């Protein structure tokens, strides 16, 4: 049986991108006004930084919006990776499963192919808890160590 869970970037990335571009337009307008050269240089730096932030968050949101669902089967887990890559891990390839208990809560899966992350902010809270429980259940059943 394969369980599928919605895995999409949070909408705050969209709002951060739009906000960054709006802030860049404000700083760009201030930069074009007449005034002290040092003030114009500082506002130009803020213009560039906000524009880069806005474009970066918008690109991340748009590129990751349709990556598909996180899938867990009886013997595998399929995770969307960075950008549009999907990684299918057999449970036998997994070396360790750890949960990083910071403000954003992340499940870190170390396998033979490297590290994979499952971020709570990209899922519904209940679905994240189900994924975590399934991984812990599998780890305990197979005498596997979790961090």
C-alpha positions as MATLAB code, in Angstrom:
seq = 'XXXXXXXXXXXXXXXXXXXXXXXXXXXXXXXXXXXXXXXXXXXXXXXXXXXXXXXXXXXXXXXXXXXXXXXXXXXXXXXXXXXXXXXXXXXXXXXXXXXXXXXXXXXXXXXXXXXXXXXXXXXXXXXXXXXXXXXXXXXXXXXXXXX';
ca = [
       0.000    0.000    0.000;
       1.373    3.393   -0.989;
       0.505    6.482    1.059;
       0.787    9.856   -0.652;
       1.158   13.192    1.119;
       0.970   16.726   -0.260;
       4.446   18.294   -0.362;
       4.540   21.915   -1.528;
       6.426   25.049   -0.587;
       4.640   27.242    1.946;
       2.847   30.315    0.633;
       5.078   32.506    2.784;
       7.742   32.027    0.073;
       5.372   33.636   -2.442;
       4.663   36.539   -0.104;
       8.373   36.998    0.690;
       9.143   37.091   -3.037;
       6.454   39.645   -3.807;
       7.417   41.702   -0.744;
      11.079   41.662   -1.770;
      10.257   42.937   -5.254;
       7.976   45.651   -3.846;
      10.663   46.761   -1.384;
      13.192   46.768   -4.226;
      10.935   49.066   -6.259;
      10.684   51.477   -3.307;
      14.460   51.503   -2.806;
      14.940   51.853   -6.559;
      12.706   54.937   -6.595;
      14.608   56.473   -3.695;
      17.913   55.728   -5.427;
      16.875   57.687   -8.532;
      15.996   60.844   -6.573;
      18.475   63.660   -6.214;
      20.318   63.749   -2.933;
      23.517   62.875   -1.176;
      25.661   60.337   -3.025;
      26.300   58.175    0.071;
      22.544   57.892    0.699;
      21.945   56.894   -2.925;
      24.678   54.241   -2.696;
      23.153   52.738    0.453;
      19.646   52.664   -1.046;
      21.053   51.084   -4.219;
      22.603   48.301   -2.116;
      19.235   47.721   -0.416;
      17.583   47.752   -3.857;
      19.885   45.004   -5.142;
      19.536   42.883   -1.979;
      15.739   43.087   -1.935;
      15.508   42.363   -5.646;
      17.701   39.262   -5.248;
      15.659   38.114   -2.244;
      12.374   38.621   -4.081;
      13.466   36.837   -7.245;
      15.034   33.993   -5.235;
      11.926   33.273   -3.179;
       9.637   33.560   -6.206;
      11.851   31.188   -8.194;
      11.869   28.688   -5.328;
       8.093   28.849   -4.937;
       7.317   28.575   -8.658;
       9.876   25.848   -9.338;
       8.870   23.646   -6.388;
       5.102   24.204   -6.556;
       4.349   21.173   -8.720;
       6.952   18.631   -7.609;
       4.438   15.940   -6.785;
       3.581   14.136   -3.622;
       5.734   12.518   -0.978;
       5.117    8.765   -1.205;
       5.690    6.039    1.362;
       5.275    2.403    0.449;
       5.928   -0.781    2.390;
       9.612   -0.805    1.459;
      10.415    2.629   -0.004;
       9.998    6.367    0.416;
       9.958    8.813   -2.481;
      10.964   12.385   -1.620;
      11.138   15.415   -3.839;
      14.674   16.721   -3.760;
      16.172   20.059   -4.548;
      14.533   21.679   -7.550;
      12.577   19.066   -9.545;
      14.566   15.936   -8.742;
      12.781   13.081   -6.988;
      14.644   10.557   -4.887;
      13.332    7.056   -4.323;
      14.947    5.370   -1.326;
      14.478    1.759   -0.414;
      14.336    1.351    3.342;
      17.308   -1.011    3.117;
      19.468    1.882    1.812;
      18.726    4.096    4.828;
      21.566    4.384    7.343;
      19.933    6.670    9.922;
      16.816    8.718   10.497;
      17.020   11.804   12.667;
      14.702   14.608   13.587;
      16.119   18.071   13.891;
      13.957   19.740   16.516;
      14.340   23.386   15.578;
      11.622   25.916   14.857;
      10.994   24.414   11.415;
      11.171   20.699   12.363;
      12.971   18.618    9.777;
      13.344   14.852    9.357;
      16.831   14.045    8.127;
      17.302   10.749    6.312;
      20.888    9.636    5.767;
      21.234    6.984    3.082;
      23.882    5.513    0.853;
      23.082    8.253   -1.692;
      23.458   11.176    0.742;
      21.141   13.256    2.905;
      17.466   13.903    2.260;
      15.243   16.264    4.188;
      11.515   16.293    4.828;
      10.422   19.705    6.086;
       7.338   20.156    8.245;
       6.575   23.602    6.846;
       6.089   22.033    3.401;
       3.381   19.658    4.665;
       0.280   19.710    6.796;
       1.151   19.130   10.433;
      -0.908   15.923   10.737;
       0.598   14.460    7.576;
       4.125   15.265    8.804;
       3.359   13.449   12.068;
       2.109   10.406   10.114;
       5.302   10.329    8.012;
       7.458   10.634   11.138;
       5.531    7.834   12.881;
       5.839    5.529    9.847;
       9.595    6.098    9.664;
      10.033    5.539   13.414;
       7.831    2.437   13.264;
       9.912    1.014   10.430;
      13.150    1.858   12.239;
      12.007    0.188   15.463;
      10.709   -2.873   13.633;
      14.044   -3.376   11.896;
      16.231   -2.735   14.958;
      17.455    0.421   13.342;
      18.820    3.358   15.309;
      17.240    6.785   15.200;
      18.886    9.914   16.503;
];
